[in-house]
Every structure is written in structure tokens, then in C-alpha cells.
Amino acid sequence: MTARDATVRGGLATSERRLRRLELTVIRRLDGLLRGDHLGLLPGHGSEPAGSREYRAGEDDVRRMDWAVTARTGTAHVRTTEADRELSTWVLVDGTPSMDFGTAALTKRELALIAVAAVGHLTARSGNRIGAHLLRAGDVRRFPARAGRAHLNALLRALMSGVPAGPGSPATAGARPGTGGHPGSRPGTGPSAASAGGGGGMSLADGIDGLRRGARRRGLAVVVSDFLDGVPAGPGAPGWERPMRRLAATHQVLAVDIADPRELELPDVGLITLTDPETGRVREISTGSRRLRARYAAAAAEQRAAIRDALRRAGAAHLPLRTDRDWITDIVRHVHAHRRLARATRPMPGVR
């Protein structure tokens, strides 16, 4: 055996151990939360008729109005549906350079992998299928939707092949918001926001459109990204909002929003060098300026609010995850909140 062969085998063994450890973590700590699978991650509408209930202004989509029951009762009603017996889950994973950033226990790319594993292990059962699109700097790598644990592990293994080993990797090289890592400018502007890949590559909007075209059968669509691509500097919708809205028109959509604490505020650590991972632009700044840190935090808060509002307008459920927080707790909180919502929107007994 050559030294190169030994290195390759060692790397594969390490990946398998990481994959197995991740699987055990998800199964032991999250399994059981999604009994009655399809109402776990989202309060899903499904496609099988399940009756009607009274319309709630501000909560219900008028496109789901049940006009026959409304005319018969004289009160506005909406159609209710049950989850399909088999669920097809499609995952779009943002693998562009901005996801390599991380200053806590995980990089954003590693947390994205964990999110995919959680979604996969909690939905890929009872004949459910899962497929994925991996958005990279210049293209999209597609994985067909199939059922079974072996397929899910193969999918995670393929995604893991592009994940750095952990803290200390190139993930600590860059930060956004700002133009080219400039904390004082408004987030999401400049060449790095034009497209994922810093110029001629695939944008997040392109990736979402591609996922919609590839997932023809109604199911669960999960978009895992930092959503920094295409956020405008001023008033206006992000470039990916319209494709996300089109995706939500035919699928249940869960948006897993990945963030790092240093993208939200800067510590007072003196002179630092920031690199925009999308464009490679480098800028030195002094974090000793209280005014600069305040401007950075305000710009970051504005950026996150714009992302959150755009996801809500698009009709996607929003699951924020951070590299410095317990992702298990965040997922559990999301599941419980949407289960309460699902119970609150059950159909009225006897109304058909």
C-alpha cells in the first residue's frame, strides 16, 4: 500500500466515523419528535382532502377557500388536507464559499450538513424519499430522490466530502455582512452579493428555481443556506424571494437559515483582516471603534430582518440555526411551535 492509498483510506475511515457519530446524535436526541412524520418539521397541508374549517383572517391563504362550504354555511371556510402517505423531500444545500465561514464550534457548512442529516433521518422512513441539490460556486450537483437509510448515508457522505475537518480550517478566513468584509457598509451589497460564486456562478435564486423544476411531485422542500446572496442594500426584495414564492406554491418549504455570531456583531479585538469568501476581497479594519461596531451590528440586524421578512412573504417556514448555539434545542423548539400551530388549525368536527 502506498502512502497516498493509506491517506485516502484514513480519510474515508474518518468520514465514516463522523457520519456514524452524526447519525447516532440525530437518532438518539431527535427521533420520536416527528411521530406522525409529516406534521413535525412543518404544519403541512398535504394533498389529501380532510374537510373544512372557518377562515382565519391573516393566517389562512385565500387560495385555499372552500367556496361550496362557504356558500352553504354563510361563513368563510378553507379546505383542510392531510399529509400524503409518502413524502418526497428535496433539499437544496448552499455550498458556496460564504458557507465556509465559522468562528464557533462549527462552520456554517458543517451546520448545514447537520441540518440535512436531521431532516433526512427524521423524514426518510416509511417509504419516504429524499433527494438533494448541492449548490456550488459554479454549478449544481444533483442527487436523485430515493428511499432507504443506505441512500441517505450515501447522500450525507457525498455532502461531507466537501466539508472542512473543523475549526482551524479556511472557514475562519472571511466574514460578512458588508462589501468585501467591510463592517461599516450595508450588508449584501457589492460584487459578492451579485451571485453565489462571486460573479459568473450560480446564484441562490438559480438553485431554488432548479429545485422547483426538478421536484415535480408535491412534497417537502428544504433550503439550507445563509441567504446572504441577493439581499439588496436598500428597500426591496432579495433576488431569491420570487423563486422561493414559486417553490412554496407547489411544495411545503422549510428555510434553514444558517448564521455565525461574528456575522451579527464584531468583538473589540483591535486591528483585524476580513476577507469576503465570495470575491476574495480583503480589508483591514480596527474593531476598537465603538461607532464602527454599532454600525456593523445595525447593518447585520437589518440584513437578518430583511431575510426573515422575505421568507415569511414567500410562505416558507423559517428555522434559524447558529454555529454558537445548540442546534438540537433550536430544532426541537421549531418542531414544538409548529405542532402547536398544527393542532390549532385542525378541521372542525363534522364540517365537510
N, C-alpha and C positions, 0 to 999 in steps of 0.2 A: 504494500500500500504506500502510495506516495504521500508527501506532506500535504499536498493540495487535497487529495482524497480524504485524508484524516481531518482536515479543516472543514471540508464540506459536510462530512458525517457528523462532526461535532456540532456544527451549526444546526443541522437538521434535528439532532437529539435535543439541543437546547430549545428549538422552536416547539418540538413535541411536548417537552415538559411545560413550557409556558402555556401552550394550548390546553393541556390537561388541567393545569392549575386554574386557568381561567374558567374552564368548563365546570370544575368542581365548585368554584366560588359562586358562579351563577346558579347552579342547580341547588346547592345547599341553602343559599340565602334568599333566593328569589322564587324558586319553584314553589307552587302552591298559591302564589298570589293571583295567578290568572286562571284559576279553575273556572270553567265556563269561558274558555280561552279568549273568545273574540271580544268580550267586554272588558278586558283587562287593560291593555295599553291605551285603548280609545273607547269612548262611548259610541260604538259603531252603529250605523244604520242598517248595514247588511242589505239584502235584496229580497228576502222572503217576506211577504205580507204578514203583518201581525196585528192589524186593526187600526184604530184611530184614537186620538185624544185631542183635547181642546188646544187650540193655538195659543202660544205664549209670546206676546209681543216682545221683540228684542232678543229672543232666544232661538226661535224656530225660523227655518228657511221657508219663505213663501212658496218656493218651488215644490215643496212637499205638501201643499194644501190638498186636502181631500174634499173636493167640491161636492161630491154626491152626499156625503155625510153633513157637510156644512149646509147644503140646501134643505136636507131633511130635518135637521135639528134647529136651524136658525142661528147656530153658534159656529164660529170658525173652528175647523178641525184640521189637523195634519195627519198624514199617513205615518204609521209606525211599521218598522220592519225588524226582522230577526237576522242574526248573523248567518251567513252561509255555512253549510255543513263542512265545506272545505274552504280554507282560506289560502289565497296566494299572497305571499308577502314579497314585495320588491324593495330593495334597499339601495339608495344612492349614497355612496361614501365619497366625501370630498377628500381627495388625496393630493391636492395642490400644495405648493410649498408653504403657504401660510399655516398649514396644519402641522408643520414640523416644530412649531414654537411650543415651549413649555418651560416654566420656571418652578413648578411644584413637583409633586411625586411622579406625575405623568406628563408626557407631551400630549398635545391635543390629538395627534394622530393615534396614540395609544389609547386614549379615552374613547375615540371614535370606534376603534376595534372592540373595546369592551362593550360599547353600546350595541354594536352589531351582534356580538355574542349573546347579550342579554335578550335582544329581540328574537334572535334565531332560536335559542334554547327554549324560550317561552311561547313561541308560536309554531315551531316546526315539529308538530306532533299530530297525532290523529289524522295522518294523511295530508297535513298541510305542507305546502311547498314554499321554498324560499329561493329567490334569485337576487343578484346584485349587479350594480353598475359601479365601477370604480373610476371616478373622475380624476385624471392625472393632468399634468401640466400641458400635454399636447394632444391627448386623446382620451377615450373611454374604453376601459376593459370590461367586457360583459360576461356574466356568469349565468347560465340558464337556470330557470326555476325548477327545482326538483325536490322530492321529499326524502326524508331519512336523515339519520344522525351522521352517517358517513359523508353525505353530500355537504351538510352544514360544516363538518370539520374540515373538509377539503376547501370549502369556501373561506373559512377563517384562516386556514393555513396559507392560502393564496394572498389574502389581505395582509397577513402577518409578515409575509416575505418583504414587504416594503416598509415595515415599521422599525425604527431605530431601537437599539437594545435598551435604552432608558435614559435617565438624566445624565448629562455629560456628553450627549450626542450633539450633532449640529442643531438640534432643536432649540438650543439656548441662544442662537445667533441673532434672532430678529424679533421685533415687536411691532404691532400695530395696535391702536389706530394712528392715523396721521399719514401724511405724504412722505414716503420713503423713511418711515420711522420717526418723523418729526412730531413730538407730542403736542406742540402748540397749534398745529393746523387741524382743520376739521377732519373727522375720520372718514375713511372710504374714498378719499379723493386722490387725484394723481394717476400716474400710469399704472400703479399696482392694482387699482380698483377697476381698470378697464376690462380685464378678463383674467380668469384663473390661468396662471402661466405667464403673466406679465407681458401680454402683447398679442401674439397671434394664436394663443392656445384656446382651449375650450373654456367657456365661461360656465358658471353655475347655472345660469338660465338655459344654456345649451344642454347641460346634463339633465336638468329637470324635464325639458322637452323630450329628450331622448328616452328617459324613463317612462314618460307617458305614452310615447309611441310604442315602446317595447312591451309594456304591461297592458295587454289588450283586455284581459279579463279583470272585472272589478275585484279589488282586494285591498290589502293594506299597503300603502306606500310610505316608506320611512326615508327621510332625507337627513343625513348626518353631516353637518358642516358647521363652520364658524360664521357663515352667512355674511362675511365681510365683502364679498365680491359684489360690486354693482350698487353699493349703498351711496346715494347722492350726498353731496356736500350741503345742499340746502333742501328746501321743501321738495317733495316729490317721492315717487315710489321707487324702491330698489328694482334693478333690472330683472331680478328673478321673481318678482311678485306676480306678474301676469302669468308666466308659465306655471307657477305654484297654484294659482287660482284655477287654471285649466286642469291641472292634475287633480285638485280637490273636487272638481266637478264630477269625476268618474271614480275616484278612489277615496277611501279613508286615508288621511295624510297625518303622519306624525313627524314633526320637525324637531330633531335633536340638535340643540344649539350648544356648541362646544366653545368654552371660553377659558382664558387663563387670567389669574389675578393681575398680572402686570399689564394686561391689555386694558384694565379698568382704572388703574392708578399707578403712579410711579413712586417708589421709595426715595428718600433723601440719602443717596449714596455717592454724591459727588458727580464727577465727570464720567459719563458712560457713552459707549458707542452703540448705536442702534442700526440694525440692518433690515431693510424691507426684504423678506424672503421671496417675494414675488418678482421684484425687479433687481435685487442686489444693491440698491442704492444705500449708501452708508452716510450716517450723520452723527456727529458728536454733540451732546447737549450736557448742560450742567443741571443736575436734579436738585441742587441746593436752592434753586429759585422757588419760593413758595408760590409765586404767581404762576409760574410755568406749570407746576404740579396741579394747581387748581384748574388751569385751562385744560390740561390733559384730562383730568377726571371729568370735567364738564363735557368735553367733546366725546369722551368714551360713553358717558351716561346717555348723551343724545343719540349716539350711534346705536347702543343697545335698545333704546326705546323705539327707534325707527325700525329696527329689525323685529322687535316684539309686535309692534302695531301692524307691520306689513304681513306677518304670519297670521295674525288674527283676521285681518281683512281678507286674506286669501282662503280662510276656512281651514287652516291647519292647526292641529293640537300642538302646543308648544311645550317641549321638555328641555329646560336649560340644565346643562351639566358643566361643572367647573373642575379644572385639574387639581384644585386645592381643597375640594370637598369630597365627602363620602358619596360616591355615585350610587351606591346601594340605597342610601336614605333618600336621595333625590328621585330615584325611580319608584321607590315604594310610595313616596308622597304623591307622585303623579298618578300612580295606579289607584290609590285610595280616593283621591279627589275625583277622578273620572268614574269610579264605581259609584260614588255618591250621586254624581250627576246622572249616571245611567239609571239608578233607582228612582231618582226624582222625575225622570221622563218616561217611566213605564206607561203603557197604554191603560186607559180607563177600563175597568172590568165591564164586559157586556157591550162595549161600543164597537161596532164593526162597520 
